[in-house]
């Protein structure tokens, strides 16, 4: 008896569907296996650190310690020595530096659901005049971060941040597995080319031959013995790349040119995209009984002379607002005394000496907050008010 045409068509459709599903699963797995090591060892990214946040949060969730997580821009990145702070707080405390160069709350907010699931006791969030501006001016950076971060996520990472995404940036955000695979596929040709070059030319990996400059962007693999140490104390650029390496003439030129850029920041007072992201980040953490320390980093004393009176009022208003939220502590070093030239790598980043000073100043603040983390926060404010 011959099969009915309808049955044959159904069987063909079923076979094609199964083949497509199998292809999708295999292609998805192969693309991840191919690109992951190369994204980590700086072969495909000059800043492999941009790719580590999800893995870092998964590590933190399993550390079995009292966890403090620092997030923010390059200012936090170059200021936060988690090892130094942890040593002052005790063996049962781990302080992690997850700040990213150029990062803003608008890019950091994508990690809030996973950050909540990693259950840290405290999250430090940077707020400064450079972080309360218009995100559209950094569209290339936003695209890079959105694609790198969301292509590594899954459904558990989806949260209220989706509603804050600017519609013109939606194409850079992967919200399902098909979109994630699409972003990963963008790195496949370069990955194949890199591996072929190594094979044909018998080249070593960048991880084996990395220069000092490559070390700055390089991160250890997840199974490395140094992975946990790196999350607390990342690789900082050497001081001789900053003020310490300048001649007298170069430093004089810097002081009368680049220093004045600090006065160009025009932080928004309220209702900006940055404020919406900060509202979401901070309120979500507080609702999950995770304490927040708002951190404002110091600027070089000379750089501050270029700030007009009231020019950074938006920062003051923003910090004042959050200081009234239960569960929030403010650590504002912007205008604090005692920050000297020897503490700075450049006009707005700390160097080795500055990190030590920052460690001494913030450790007691963290200790005070840890003393009340067992108490419920009871956050019930409307962030939009």
N, C-alpha and C positions, 0 to 999 in steps of 0.2 A: 504493500500500500504506500503510495507516494505521500510525502509530507506536504501539508497545505502551505501555500505561499505565505500566509500570515505567520505560521509557525517558523518558517525559514527566516523571514524578516526579523521576527522576534529574537531568534537565536543569534543572528548576525549582529543585531543591535546590542544584545547582551555581551557577545564576545568583544565587540569594539569597546563597550563601556568598561569591561574588565581590563582590557589591554591599556586603555587610557589611564585607569586608576593605577595599574601596576607601573606604567611609565612614569606617572606623576610621582609616585612614592620613591621609585628608584632614582629618578632625576633629582628629586628634592634631597635625598640622602647623599647622592654623589656630589652635588654642588656644595653642600655643607662640608663634606669631608675634604673636598678639594680646596676651598677657599679659606677655611678656618685657620689652619696653621700659617698661611701666608699673610692673613690679616693681622695675626698676632706678632709675627717676627719682623714687621715693617717692610716686607717685600711689596705689599700693595698699598700701604698707607705710611706716610711719614710720621704720623702720630697714631700708632696702634692703640694707644690708650683710649682713643675714642670708641673702641670696640669692646671694652672690658666690663662695662657697668653691670650688665645682666649677670655675667659669671661671678663678678665680685659680690653682688647681692646674694646669690645662691650660696657662696662660700660663707658669708656672714650669717645666713640663716642657720647654718650647721655648726657654728663655732663654739656653741655651748658657753659663751662668755657674756659679760655685760658689754654691750656693743654701743659705740658712739660713732656716728657716720657724719663726715663733713662733705658738703656739696657746695659748688660754686664755680667761679671762674678761675683764671690763672692766678689771681691774687690769693685765693684760698689755697690753690694747688701749691704755690711756692711758699706759703706761710705755715702750712699744717704738717708738722712732724709728729705723726701718730705714735711713733716709738717713744719719743721724748715725753709726750703727755701721758701715755700709758704707763711708763715707768713711774711717774709721779702719782698715779692713781691706784696702782696695785696690780698683781698678777692676774686677777680675775676680770680686768677691764681691757678691752681692745678698742683702739681708736683708729678708724679707717679714713684715709684721704681719698675720696672719690671725685674730687673736683676735676674739672676739665678746662684746658685752655680755651678761652673765648666763650665759655658756656654761659647761658642765661637761664632764668627760671622757665622760660618758654620751651627750652630743650630739655632741661632737667625734669620737668613735670611728667614726662613719659614714663619715668621709672618709679613713680609714687606707689602704684599698686604693689609692685614687687618689693619695694622698700618697706611698705607696711607689713607684707608677709614675712620679711626677714626679721621682724620684731626687735629692732634696736631700742634701747632705752632712751637715747637722745639723738636727734638729727640737728646738725649745725647747718644753717642756710645763710648764705652770703647776700647782703643787700648793700649796694653802693651806688654812687652816681653814674657809674658806667653801665649799670644793669637795669636801669629804669627808663631806657630809651625806646626807640622804634625798632622792632625786630626786622622790618623790611630792608633795612640798610645792610643786613648780614644774610641775605637770602641764600647765597651759595653755601655758607656755613650751616644754615638751618637745614637746607636740603641734604647735605652730607650727614648731619647728625640724625635727622629724622629717618633717613633710609637705613643707616647703619644700625640704629637702635631698634627700629620696628621690624627689620628683617630677621632679628634674632629673638623676637618675642613670641608669645602664644596668647590664647584667649584670656588667660588669667591676668595679662598685663593691660587689658582694656579697662579704662576707667573714665572718670569725669574729665580727664584732660582732652578727650576726643572733642568735646563740645567747645573747647577753647581754640582749637586749631583754626587758623585763618583759612577760609575756603580756597584761596589761591595756593595754599600749601598742602591741600588734601592729597594731591597726586604724589607727594613725597612720603606719605604715611601708609604703611601696610597694616591692614586690619584683619586680613584673613591669610590662609596659607598660600593661596595662589599669588597674592600680591607680594608676600614675603619671598617666595621662590623667584618671582620676577626681579626683585631687587638683588637677590643673590646671584642670579644669572648675569648681571651686569659685570661681576668680578670674575666670571669663569674664563673669558678669553685671555685676560691678563694673567690669570693663574696658570693656564696651560702654557702660555708663552714663557713664563718664569720657570716652570718646571722643565720645559724643553731646553731652555738656555743652560740650566744647571746640568742637565743630562749630556747635552752635546759638548759643552765647554768644560765639563767636570768641575763646575763651580761649587763652592761651598754656600751654605745658607747665610743670610745676613746675620742670623743669630750666632754663627761661628766666626764671622769676620767683621762684626760691627765696629764702627769707629766711635769715637767719643760723641760725635754729633748724632749718630744713629742710636746710641745708647739712650739719649734723652727721650726719643719717641718709642723705643723698644719696650716690650713688657715680657716677663717670663711666661712660660706655658703654664696651664692650669695644674699639671702634675709635677711642676718644678718644686724643689724644696724652698725656693725663694718667693713663691707666689704670695703666700700670706704676709711675708715681710714686706713685699712690694706694695701691697694694699695699704699698709700702715706708713711706710716710708718709701715713696716713689723715687725715681731717679730725677734729681734736679739738675738744671744746667749749672756748670761750675761758675763760681763767682767771677773768675777772670773773663767771662764773656760779658760781664756787666761793668759796673763802676770800677771794680778792682783792676780791670784790665785796660782802663783808659789812660792815655797820657794826660798830662796837665792841660795841654791844648784841646784835646778831644773832650775832656770834662768841661772845660770852660764853654766850648761850643754847645755842648749838650745843655748846660745850665741856662743858656740864653735863647735856646730854640725849643727843644723837645719838652723841657720842664713846663712850658706855658700851656701845653696841650691839656693838662689837667683842668685848666679853667674852661675848656670847651664843653665839658659835660653839661647837659641840660636835662636833668632827670625830671620825668613827669610827676606831677603832684598826686594824681589819682586817675582811676578809670582807664589806665593804659592796658595793653595786652600783657605787659610785665606784671602789673598788679593783679590781673585776673589769674595768671599762672601762680603767683605767690599766694593769693587767697586760696586757690585749690590745694596747693602743696601743704600749706601750714594748717588749714582747717582739717584736711584729711588726716594728717598725722595726729593732730590733737584729738580728733574724734576716736582715734584708735589708741588713745592713752600713751602716745609717744611724745615726749617733751621736745620742745624746739628751742634752740639758742640762735637768735639772730646775731650774725657776726658782720660787723663793718670793719674792714681792714684799714690800716694806716696808709697815708700817702707821705711822700718825702716832704719835710717842712718847707723846702723852697717851692715845691710844686703847689702847695696850699696857698702860697702868697698870690697866686694867679686866680684864685677863686673869688668872685665878686660877693659882696655881702648879700646874703639871701639867695645866692645862686644855686645852692644845693638844698633849698627848702623842701623840695619834693622828697628827698631822702629822709629828712627830719620828720616830715609829716607821716611818711610811710612807716618808719620805725616806731613812731609814737602810737600809731594805730594798732600795730601788732603787739606792742608792749602791754596793751590793755586786755589782750586775750589771755584767759587762764591757760597756764602751761607753757607760756612763752617767757624766755629770759633774754635780755638784750646785752650784748657784749660789743659796745661801740668804741672803736679805737681811732676813729677818723681824726678827732681833734685832741686826743689825749697827749699829754706831755711825755717826754722821755724817749720819744722816737728820734734817733739821731742818724746822721749820714751813714755811719758804719753799719746800720741795720738794713740798708737798702741795696738791692741789685740794680734797680733803676728807679724812675720817679714814682712807681706805684707797685713795685714788687719787693718782697723781702729777700735777703740773702741768708747765708748760713748763720750769721750772728743774729739777724732779725728773726729767724725761725726759733732760735733758742729763747729770745726775749718774748716772742709770742707764746711759746710753750709755757714759760713761767707765769705769764699773765692769765692765760685762759684755763690752765689746769685747776686753780682754785674755784673758778666759776663752774666748771663741769662738776667738780666734787660737790658743790652746794646743790646743784640740780639733782645729782644722783641721790642725795639724801632724801629727796621727796618723790622719787619716781614710783614708789610703791603706792602713792595716793592717787585715786582716780582724778582725772582732769575735769570731767563734767563739762565739756565744751558744748554749748548750745547756741552760740551766736550765729547770726546770719552773715556770712562773709561779704555779702553785697551791701550791707548797711555801713 
